[in-house]
Amino acid sequence: MSRKHRMIGLCVLSGASLAGCATVDPRPDYAQLGRQVTQATGQERVYQPGDNDLIPGLVEELLDEGITASEAAQICLLNNPTLQAALMDIGMARADVVQSGLLSNPSLGISVRFPSGGGLATLESGLAQNISDLWHIPLRKRIAERSLDRAILQAAQQAANLAMDAKVTYFEAIGADEQHRIAQENLTITRSLLEMTLTRQQAGAANELEVNLSRSLALEAELSAGSARLEASEARRRLATILGITADGDELALLDKLPEVPLQSFDVERITNVAWAQRLDIRAARQTVSMAEADLREQYRSSFPAVELGFELERGGRERSHSQDILADTVQTSIAEGAPTLPEIESWSQEDEHTDFSIGPSLDIELPIFDQNQAGIARASYAYKQARKTLEALDRAVVQEVRGAVDRTLTAWRLAQIYRDRSIPLAQRNLDLSREAYRAGRASFLSVLEAERFFLDSRSQYVAAATTAATTIPELERTTGATIAALVAEAAATPAANPAVEQSEEKVEP
């Protein structure tokens, strides 16, 4: 093998070895995801593709002896199959980053042409590499890295939302259990009223209408108890679904009660600053802006989409020589020698010594005469402006979302406290007084019936208000992107300006 051929083979093998060095390792990306989710939810662990064998044991350990709302969120982050599927986007985004940093494959061309009359064939070969990758790869890689960052933030946001959904569903299940318990107690209370009315009827102090009204109230309470039982089972099944478990939801032991957190006052401006800094969708939108900006710069550089540099080798062909007639030369040589004699035969090397052999560099440029990537640049420009407007819309919307979340939280807790501290005690006292007066003959049955209805409704409304108040906490965490503990700690912090809102329009030049 000639030296030139060895050089060609060495170049091909070197390029193949460089391509073989590319590996896809998304483990640092999943670690970054875990940190993002921990900051947003307070939970320590999030599913990673290598944890499949460990998860069943971890979930079983968490479920053992019952779960709290926080443990429900942790199980969801580990075991929810929808979340597990969504997290695969991170691995795909990492693969795109690796792919964006690779040189395009070189092209090898070989051409062989045979002379019509026989002889040595013409051989042409060339090896070329698109060197435009040298200025395209940095921007392509930056775009892919921004896309990876956005994928991590979006996956973290989905994980945080599911964790918040798990908490909300947990408290809804707790509230449904409490409603069922209240409904059972209400049924007992109405039956007690019915027994009292029947006793008074036997004594001649009550009529049939009063007895039927008491029976109607007891029947209504029985129907409410049945509906409350079904709703409690449905709520537990929803919880089991979001936790990704197949066990019977009625068998789940829920350890937490509806919280009675003292009313906490939040400064909307400070909470809004937390949301601007912590909300994962806003951070993902900022990454989208950065990615769109990099794509626009890439489109500006795509006016010369292909520039190939290489070298070519050519060996000239030669047709078979017709200067030697073997038969005529044999006759002439035999006459000259006086005996049959073979002539001197020309060797192939004599023919080869005139063969042309050349090698040299080559350059192939696609001329941007008709297509200068005007449409690609315009599209990327609009995409960049769209990304900035989307970020601006999020920045503006978060102010109202935080105000609404804080208002709902404070209102829900205030209503729950009113039911607990004022409505239920008042209803209980009215019921006791009305029954006492009814037994003494100083009040009508209708007043007792009305007092009992008010008492039953107050108890049920309190549970509903307490359930709503409990669910506003994870909803506030979802809106701000921070845990309730971080929000309480932020109460003493100094407000900071929102840098995203203050950004001005920029014109991106090539």
Beta strands, then each sheet from edge to edge (+ up, - down):
strand 1: 107-113
strand 2: 119-120
strand 3: 122-130
strand 4: 307-315
strand 5: 318-319
strand 6: 357-365
sheet 1: 1+ 3- 4+ 6-
sheet 2: 2+ 5-
end
